[in-house]
Amino acid sequence: MDFELNDEQTMLRDTTREVLSRSYDAEKRNAVSATEAGWSADVWKQLAELGLLGLPFAEADGGMGAGPVETMVVMTELGRALAPEPYLGGVLTPGGVIAAVGSAEQRSRYLPLLSEGTALAAFAHAEPGTRWPVAAVSTTATASAAGWTINGVKNPVLQGDSADVVIVTATLPDGGTGLFLVDAEGAGVSRTTFTTHDGRRGAQFAFTDAAAEPLGEGGDASSAIVEAEVRAQAALCAEAIGVMTEALRLTTEYLKQRKQFGVSLSKFQALTHRAADMYVTLELASSMSLYATMSIADGVIDPVVASRAKLAVGRAAHQIGQESIQMHGGIGMTAEYPVGHYVSRLVAIEHTLGASDDHLRVLAGNVSNYSMVNVGE
């Protein structure tokens, strides 16, 4: 398995980094996050023109036909820049579900619009009072002569505030969980938007006899839901690597610049050792993120692999985030200084699609499937 980026992937990384670094610094990012949308339409247009929005979709569906590694590269750069654009929640996850399950007509109806950046979708699976993994879906789908209708509440729906269409999971009359397309502005749909602590946007949807269209051939789509979550977890891991990389860079730069007793903090051996530990932790987390991405690239969509990566990355995020704040001192907690925003994003990623404790429980539940178990610290 080759963990090095090839020339095209390196060019993709460098191009994405150049666009985002040109578009965002701490001041610009704070200003954009304070707007109603919370992200920049101009930056979104640039990402679309570069073909980044259509990376994972087949060329026949208006995309670029790239693989998971290319998506991972872009997610890492979005994390490094702390870019608030709805790449994962508005395109990759819902678009991936449409690409995997949707009919040819549904794919041609939505995927070109997502690739062009002229429409956004959202994946509505989580419900109030539930936590990952969602054991049962209380939202229901009902069939009649007039078609399907949806009743229930979904919250949180990441990027649901700006979605044009929502992919909703609902319990089918005969059992199982189906996937349905619902117009976000349609009759019977109520949307309440909110801002998360890291400045991102989301929504709660309440469906009351809302008209719905089965995605693809309909029927139980439980396996497709699990696959969508695995892909999203791998993407979150990749984003977290970018966030941690920049948090470490900001911390080491601060240690070089800040002086105590007439010398820079980088001269204090204890602080240097702590920074070195952060670097080692980041490298281990990067390997686990690559492991998750390369498994998907090899066609292995395994929730256990995703949980291993999410647990390792979540623990690394906790350590690096805590150390970044500690070594910045009081300034690290201020809204004006960037490191606090990076740590806030790490906390949000760690709690999206399963916190570390949730994934630890999943892995512990699979211990009996192995003949040998390595017990770490």
PyMOL commands that set and color helices and strands:
alter all, ss='L'
color gray80, all
select helices_A, chain A and resi 7-23+26-33+41-49+59-61+68-81+87-101+104-116+160-162+222-257+265-267+269-297+303-333+338-350+356-365+367-369
alter helices_A, ss='H'
color red, helices_A
select strands_A, chain A and resi 121-124+140-144+147-158+165-171+177-183+189-195+201-214+259-260+263-264
alter strands_A, ss='S'
color yellow, strands_A
deselect
rebuild
show_as cartoon
